[in-house]
Amino acid sequence: MEYIVLLLTIFGIIALIMLNGLYNERKKQANFVKWLRENYGVLREREEYRPEELEKISRYYRAHGADRFQIDDITWNDLGMDQVFAQMNHTYSAAGEEYLYYLLRTPTQDTEQMGKFESQICFFSQNSEKRVQYQTLFAQIGKTGKYSIYDYLDYLGGLGERSSRKHYLGDLAIAFSLLFMLFGSVQAGVILLVAAISHNIIAYFKTKNEIDPYITSFGYILRMIKNVGEMEKLPVAAFAQELEELGECRRKMGKFRSGSYILMSPARMGASGNPLEILLDYMRMVFHLDLIKFNGMLAEVRKNSASIDRMITLTGYMEAVIAIGCYRASLETWCLPEWGAEKGLTLENGYHPLIQNPVKNSIMAKQGVLLTGSNASGKSTFLKTVALNAILAQTIHTCLADRYRAGVYRIMSSMTLRDDLAGGDSYYIVEIKSLKRILNHSADGGNPVLCFVDEVLRGTNTVERIAASTQILRSLAGRNVLCFAATHDIELTHLLEDVYANYHFEEEVEGVDVVFNYRLKKGRATTRNAIKLLGVMGYEEGIIREAERMAEQFLRTGTWGNGT
């Protein structure tokens, strides 16, 4: 009787532990669902991504972006797209996060599918309960830790061909020793049994250490398969095609999932405390159950790699669609892009997403645009505002403006360049290489190039800069290019006025303060406040007076004095 009470007590404690774990998990999920409902459209605050995080997030793009036009690294970095991505990253799964990044780096060159895309964004924006249900499923799929799922899948190739024959032979050795105990010598059978078990345990830990790094990818695939099955129970007409394809992929992975508990149970994954799981763990060590299952699952992954990739793509796409809706809800104002066949761009009250309380500006460009104005007046920010809206229009079908109308472009920039010390290139060499890549794209056919150039050829002397800049910018005013450029060289506004429309930003010096209104104005800059700013900064009056005299002389005669 005492033994029965003890056993019941033990089983009761185990049951309480399991029920408590289940309760805590349900409570955690309920809190998460509540948070999703109450924080839709709230900008996510987080630190900047570390380089290794961005490398991981970019892996889907690196694996799939080659067949589409891509925002290259120069343009991506010029526009601070890592920060823009972080701001709109309302995703909870690795697939969603990586697909959203891929989306931002591959602007569509064909708007025919944008209608379906928009209807899918609107569905989740307008059906909060379905959105929350799907977001919960994506969160259950979760992330992959330090590496991308594509890193793990690539690593699987390093395992080579694996056979379970040696594991079966180890199990046969144990069976043989047991039979020898029954029908032969008990003493010899025990010795054989101990030897077989000892050999199996030693071999187990050696092989276990080899496969441990690869278990994460199997866990992610299993979670994805499980939650795809849950999605099929929550049909959404807007995603009928995607869900049907996901179901087909899931069914192909049936053998992969069957019996996976042997490999992926909580005990195998590191959770301790459950006596039944501990017992199963010892059985794994002796009989290599999980190692045999691993080899079978590995074979299934290799056989169905295309289905796995497709499931990652489709689940990532669906969660990215939800993230776009969340991002829209966080914006002060936004609009859908309008597409025109003609070359040109119209932006009404456009603003930059990373600037708090931004000054909105408008422009209607039917030809190239040349911006002038002093440093910090707003030229670079305006270029980035237009470029970002063009990218967002062709990626997430969302513009930060009251109106955006343009053709479909290949978007490129040459703005925040640096010396390439590792490659041995000077700033000027880096500049001309960057500009040449834009010219090359403009000549290779395809959709027109929309390019943004900040301070063209600043890395060389004045005479050669103006001469070379004039010819380069003329080339970028060709039939297949729409160029927005900023410059301090007023001479360019005269030399290029037949192919570029002149706009400018200006500032006012009020006493000891410099006031910028950041408003775009038509025409070339006419104010000359650079020398006045020397006074604001406390330079001697004699320096300021002589600088103004030299500037007046050059404007009057076209020559410089000797400065004395």
N, C-alpha and C positions, 0 to 999 in steps of 0.2 A: 504493500500500500504506500509506504514511504517513497519507493522508487517511482510509482505512478504520479504522486504529488509533485516530486522533483521534476519529472519529465513535463508534466503539465505547466509547472512554473516556468521552466526553460522556454517551452513553446509559447507561453503567454508573453514572456518578455520579448521574444523575437517578434511576435505579432504586434506588440505595442510599438516596437522600434519601427517596424514596417509601416504601421498606420500613421505614426508621427511623421515619418518621411513623406508619406503620401499627402498628409495634411499640409505640411510646409510647402510642398511642391504646388499643390492646388492654390494655396494662399499667395505664393509668389506669382503664379500665372494670373490670378485675379487682380493683383496689384498692377501687373504689367498691362493688362487689358484696360484697367482704369486709367493708367498713365497715357496709353495711346489715345483714348477718347478725349482726355482733357488737354492734351498737348499737341493736337493736330495743328500744323502750321507754325509752331514755335521754333525759331531758329535754334539749332543745336550748338551749344557752346562747348568747344573743345580746343585743346592745344593744337598747334600745327603738327601735321604728321611728321614723324621721323623719316629720314631717307629710306631706311629698311622697310618701313610700313608702306611707303609709296611704291617701292620696288615690288613688294608683294601684291599690292592692289593693281598694279599695271600688268600683271602676268596674263590675264585674259586678253587684254589689248595686244600685247606682244605676240600672243599665239594666233590672233584672228584678224588683226588690223591690216595685214599686207594687201588684201584684195580690195581695199577701199581707200579713198583719199583720206589722208591723216593730217591732223594738226601736228606739225613737226615739233621737235624739242625746243628749237629757238622760239617759235611763236608761242608755244605752251608756256615757256618760262617768261617771255616778254610780258604776257598778259596776266601773270600770277594765277594761272588756272588751277594750281594745287589748292589755293585758298578758296577759289570759287567752288571747286568740287567739295571741299570740306564743308562749306556752308550749306550745300544742298544734299549732303549725304545722309538722308533719312532712311538708311537701310540697316538690316539686322543680320543678314546672311552674307557669307563670303561671295556667293554668286551674284547677289544684288549689288554689292559694293563694287565688285570688279566689272560688272556689266555697265553700271552707271559711268564709271571712269572711261570704259571703252566707248560708250555713246558720245561723251564729250570730246573725244579725240578723233571721231570719225564722222564729220558733218555729212549729212546726206547730200548726194549730188543729183537726186531725183525725188521730187516732192509728191509723187503719185500715191505713196503709202501713208502720207501724213494725215489723211482723213481718218483712216482706221486707227492710227496711233493716237490721234486726238480723242476719238470716241472712247478708247480704252483708258486714257488718262481721266476723262470726265466720269467714266463709270465709277471708279474707285473714289473720286472726289465727291460724288453725289450719293454714294451708298456706303455710309460709314460703318455699318455692321459687317458687311462683306469685307471691307478694307481691314477692319480690326481682326477678323477671323484669319484672313490671309497673312497679315503682318505677324500674327501669333505663330502661324505655321513657319514662316520664314525665320522667325527668331528661334524656333525649335531646331531648324536646320543649323543655324548658327555660323560661327566663324571657324577657321582652321588653324588658329594659333599663329605661330611665327612665320609659317610659309603658306603660299597659295596652294590650292588644290592642284594646280597645274605643275607646281614644283614637285609635289608628292607623286603625281602620276608620272612625271619624267623620271623620278628616282626609281620607280618600280622597274624601269627598263634595266637598271643596274643589277637587278637580282638574277638575271639570266634565267635559263630553264631550270625549273625546280621539280624534283620527283619526291613522292612520299614513300618510295619503296623501302628506304632505310628505316622509316618510322614503323611501317608494317612489319618489317623483319624484327624490330625490337619488341613489338607486341606479340609476335609469334614466339619469340624466345621466352616471354613470360608464360604464355599458354603452354609451351612445351615443358617448362619446369614444373608447372602445376600438374600436368599429366604424369610427369616422371615421379612426383611425390605420391600420386594415387596408385600408379601401376608399377612403380619401380622402387627405388630407395628413397625413403622420406628424407634422410639426412643429405643425400646427394641432391635431391630435388630442392631442398631449402637453400643449399649453397648456390645452385643454379639460379634460383629465384632472386636471391639477394644480389647476385652478380648482374642479372638482367635488369633489375630495377635500378641498381647503382649506375649501370652503363646508360640507361635511358634518362635518368635524372641529370647526369653530367652532360650528355648530348643535348638535352632539352635546353639547359641554360645557355649553352653555346649558340644554338640556333635561335633561341628566343631573343638574344641580344642583337642578332642580325635583322630580325623582322620588326622589332619594336618601333623603329623610326617610321615604318610604313603603315602602322596600324591606324594612324590619324586619318589617312586618306580613305581607308575602308569605313571608318566610323562616319565620316562626312557623307560618303556615298550612301550608306545605310540610312542615315537620317533623312537624306534627300528622297530616297525611295519611299520611306515610310510616310513622309509628309506630302509627297506627290499623291500617294494613295488617299490621304485625307482631303487633298484639294479636289480630287475626283468626286468626293462626296458633297462638295460645295460648288456645284456647277455655276458657271458665270457665262452668260451668252456672249458677252463681249470678247471672251477668251476661249470660245469653243474650240477653235482650231488648235490653239496652244495646248489646251488640256487633253484633247484627243491624242495629240502627238506625245505628250508626256506619259499618258497611259500606256501607249504602245512601247515606249522606252522602258517603263517600269516593268511591264510584263516580260520583256526580254531579260531582265535582271533577276528573275524568280529564283534560279539556281544559286545566284550569288547570295541572296538573302536567306534562303532555306538553311536552317541549322547554324546561322551566323552567331547565335547566342554562345555557342561553344567558344568562339574566339573573342566576341565583343561584350561579354557579360560584365557587370560592374566589378567583379573580382578581378577579371583579366585586365580591366582598364584602370585598376588601382584602388577601387573603393573597398574598404575592409569592414569587418564587423559582422557579416552575415555568416553563420556557421555552415549553411548549405553551400554558399559560394566558396568558402574556404575549403570544404571537402572537394568540391569540383576542381578547385585549383590544384589540389594534390593529385587528382586523377589526371589532370592535364600533364603534370610533370612525369608521371609514370607511363601513361599511354600515348602522349603526344597528340591528344585529340585536337587541340587548337592549331598545332603545326600542320597537321594533315588538312584541317579545314582552311588554313591560310593558303596553302598551295592550291586548293580547289577554287577559292575566291580569287586568287591572283590570276588563274587561268580564265575565269569569267570576266574579270576586269579587262584583260588583254583582248578577249574575244569581242567584248561589247564596248570598246573604248569610244566608238562613234556615238552610241546611245548615251553614255555617261556625259560626253561633251555636249550633246544636244539637251539633256536634262539641265545641265548647268546653264546653258544658254537661255533656255526658256524660263526657268525659275528666276534667273538673274534679270531677264527682260521684264518679267511681270513685277518683280519688286522694284525695279528702276522706275517703272510707270507710276507706282504708288509714290515713290520718293519725289517724282516730278510734281505730282499733285500737292504733296506736302510743302514743297518749295514754293509753288505758286501761292499757297495760302499764307506763306510767311512774308510775301512781298507787299510793299505799299501799293504799287500799281504795276500792272503787266498787261500785255496784249498778245494776241495771236499774230504771227507774221503774215503779210500779204506777199504773194509772189508775182513778179512782173517779168515779162520776157525781155524788156529793154534793159540796157546797161544803165545803172544808176542806183541810187539809194536814198530813201527818205526816212528820217528819224525824227519823231516829234516827242519832245520832252523825255529824251532818253537819259538814263542815269547809270552810274556804276554800282554794282551790288555790294561792294566791300567798303563803300564810303558812307559814314553816318551823316544824315541830313545833307544829301548831295544836292548840288545845283544842277538843275535839268537844262539840257540844251537841245536845240532842234537844228536840222540841216536838210536841205534837198539838193543832193549832188547828182548832176547829170554828166559831169566830167570830173577830172581829178581835182583834188582840194589841196591847197597850200596854206598852211597855218603859220602865222608869225606872232610874235609876242615875247616878252621877257621870261626868264626862268621863273618857275613856280606860278605862272599866270593861268595854267590850266591846259596847255597844249597836249602834253603827254596823256593826261587823264582823259581828255576828250577822244584822242585816238584810241585809247584802250576801251572807252565806253562804246564807240561805234563797232570796234572789232569784236568785243564780247557779245554785243547784241546780234551781230551777224552769226557768230558761232552758236549761240543759244537758239537762234531762230532755226538753224539747220540741224540741231541736235535734239533739244528738248521741246521744240515747237513753242517756245515761250520767249518773249522779248520784254525787257525792262524799260518800257516806254508807253506812251499813249498810242503811238502808231509806228509800225515798221513796215516798209515796203521795199523790196529789192529783188534782184535776180538771184539765181542759185550760183554761189561762188566757191572757189577754192581760196581759203583765207590764209594769208601769210603775213609775217611782220619782220621788221629789222629795227629793234628799238634799244633794248638794254643789253648791249653787247659788252664783252670784256676781252682783255688780252688773253690769248691762249698760251700760257706759259709752258704747259706740258708739251704742246705741239710746236712751240717756238715761233708762233705767229704774233706779229705786232697788232695793235688795235686796228690800224688801217687795213692790214691784210684780212683780219677777221671781218671787218666791215664789207670789203669788196667781195669776199666769198659769200657773205650773207645776202648781199644784193644780187649777186650772180645767180644764186639758186632761185630767186623770184623771177628773174628774166628767163631762166631756163624753163620754168613752169609755164610762163606766159606764151612760150613759143611751141609747146608740145601738144597743142590742141586741148580738147576738153572744155569744161565750163570756164568762164572768165576768172581771172585772178583778182581778188580784192586784197590789196596790200596796204600796209601801214609802216611808214618809215619815219623815224624820229632823228632829226639832225643828221641828214645824209652826209657821209664822209667827213665827220668832225675830226677824224684822226690825221688830217694833213693840212698843209698851208692854205691861206686864204685864196690865192689866185687859182691854184690847181683845184681846190675844193669847189669853187664856183663854176669853173669850166667843166669839170667832170660831173658835178652834180646836175648841171643843166642838161647834159646829154643823157645821163642815166634817167633822170626824171622825165625827159621827153620820151625815152623808150618805154617808161612805165605809164605813159599816157596813151599807149597804143590801143588798138581795137579790142584786144582781149584782156585788158587790165583796167581796173579802177583803183587809182592810187590816192591815198591820204598821206600827206607828208608835212612834217613840221620843220621849221628852219629859223635860224637867227639871221640868215643872210637876206637882207631886204632886196639885194640885187636880183635874187632868183624870182621875186614876185614880178619884176619887170621883164626879165628874160623869158619867163614861162607863162605870161598872162594870156597868151593865145590858146593854151591847152589846159591851164589850171585856173580854177576859181579861187580868188583870194579871200581868206577869212583871218580873223585875228582875235587875240585876247589882250586885254590891257589892264594896267593897274594905275593907281593914283598915289602920289606921295603927299601925305597930309602931315605937315610938321615933321615929327620924328617917327611916323608910322607909315607903313606901306599897306595900302588897302587893295585887295583883289576881289573883284566881284564874280570872276569865273564865268562870265557871260560871253558866248560866242557872238562876234560881230562881223559883218561883211566888210570886205576891203582889206588892204594891207595895214600892218601896224604903223602908226605915225608918231606915237609917243617915244621919247628917248629918255627913259628914266634910269637906265643903268648907271649913268654918272651921278644922278641925284641920289641914288641908293648909297653911294659912297659916303655922302654927307650924313645919311641916316645912321650909318654904321660908325660914324665918328672920325672919318678921314680928315686930314688937314685941309683947310680951305684952299691953299695954294695948289695942292694936287688936283682938287676938283675944278678950280678955275682954269688951269692949263689943259686939263683933259677936255673941257668944254670948248676951249679955243681951238684945239687940234681937230676936234670933230667938226666944228663949224667950217674950218678951213678946207677939210676934205670934201664936205658937202658942196662948198662953193667952187673949189678949183679942181677937185678930183685928184689932188696930190696931198701927201702928208708932209708936214714940216719935220724938223729934226727934234721936236719936242723940247726945245730950249727957248 
